[in-house]
Amino acid sequence: MAKLKIQLNHPGNQKPFKIGKGYTLFNDKIYREWNCGNHFRKFILNDGQYISDVKDKEQKNAGLYFWGEWEGNSFFEPVNNNNYRRFPNGIHKPFHSRPQNGTQNTDPYIFGDYFKYATCKQTGSLYNLEENSLILFGSTYPSLGKFYIDTVFVVQSFERAIDVCSNSAQNYTNTYKEQTLEQLNTEYLGPKPSTKKRLYHGKTWFENRNYFSYVPCKLNSDKSGFERFYIDLNNPILNLSKNATGKSFLPNCHLSPEEVWKLITNEVLKQGFVLGINFTEPELVNLQSKKLTIQAKASKCAKSC
């Protein structure tokens, strides 16, 4: 076991908006289809709870705007924008539907009672993270000199993949099982689950007010001007990796995970974000009842992130 601080890159691009290319128009509404292929970021509007300062003693409820991953279906409202790296091409309102085989998984999964991390780049030391390890999920753009962070994940505990399988994932909601676990082939719910992978549970603000998992969010923002939260790659204290892929254990950063968390959190607040600490799990929508058929091209799906 090791308490580590990790810069973990996952794909930061948005899915280009074009009807018939992953988007469906039905009854004057646009649906982003359940993703089948490489991972994408979404600019999301979802109900949740937040604090606006680390000294807050009570959480507040609101509709929260944030960048994150939700590979399932979502309602989509286009936004005119010419810079899709930094700003949104639209607003996604996630909903859950019964997936077809071959669809992509959502990981990390920030919805529900606590954040969850099950698979993305989970090899080597990431199989053995100690409580209070820190994972900075984001996307590195060397040409822009920025590391865009969408999820700050503090490890609280874990459940081994073989245990998740043996108890049929009874500790998780059906939505999470269908959005993530069932999309990971045999790693968690197949006949031969992974003997190494762990489903990490994020530490919540309700458990520790001084060190917890969160998402940088904004309230009532100008959606067309919503730039992602970022840290400069040239930050002399963090010494972030400039590689656009993979993960880094920040070998040249001499701060503890808790000290890195404080530095990041201060910058989040400085840039005008609030800390999203809990997000309502998207509701189930029966697409067939709406006479909407979404076809997933399973043969072309990519399962890595």
C-alpha positions, 0 to 999 in steps of 0.5 A: 500500500502506498499513499500517492499523489497522481496526475492522471490524464484522460482524453479531454476532447469533446464530441463534435456536434453533428446530427447523425454522428453521435447525436439524434434529433427527436421531437425538437430535442437533441440527444447525445447518444451513449458513447461508443468509441474513445472517451470524451469530456462533456460540459454538464449541468446536473443537480448537486451540492457544493461549498463555496469555501473550505470554511463552509459548515453547510452545503448548498443545493444548486444546478451545477455546471462542470466538465466531466465524464458521462458516457451515457445518454444526455440531452444536448443544447448546442452552444456556438463556440470556435474553441472546443479545447477550452470552451463547451460546444454545448450543455449536456444534461445526463440521463440513464438508459438501458445500454446496448452491448459495447457502449463506453464506461464512465470512470471516474463516476462522480454521481451518487453518494460518493465518487468511484474510480474503477479502471482508467489506467489502473496498473502498477501502483494504482492497484495498491493505493492507500487511504488519502492518496490523491488523484488529479483526473484531467487532460494535459495540453502541452501546446496550451501549457495547461493541465485541465483538472475535472475531478479531484479524487481523495481515496477513502476505501476500496472493494476488490474486483473479485469481491464486487463480482462475488456479491454481484455488485450489491453495494452499488446502484443499478445505474452505476452497474449499468453505466460502468461495471457492465461495460468493463467486460469481465473485469468486475462482473464476468466469469473471471474478474480481475484479481488486481483491480480495485473499485476505489471509493472517494472520501467525501466532504461529509467524512472529512471537511479538510480533505475530500473529493470534489469537482470544480463547478460554477453557478449561473455561469456564462456557458459560452465562456466557461473555460475549464479549471486549469493549472499551468504546466510550468507551475514550479511547485507541482512540477507536473508532467507535460506528457499528454497521455499516461499518468505521473506520480509527480516525482519532482513535487515534494509536497504531500498529497494533502499539501497538493490538495490545498494548493489545487483547492486554493487555485480552484477558488481563486479562479472563481469556481465552487467545490461540487461535493455531491451530484444527483445520480441521473434518472432513468429514461426509457428511450423506447417509450419515447420511440427513440432508437439509439444504435451503438456500433459495438464493433468499433468501440474502444474500451481504454481511456 
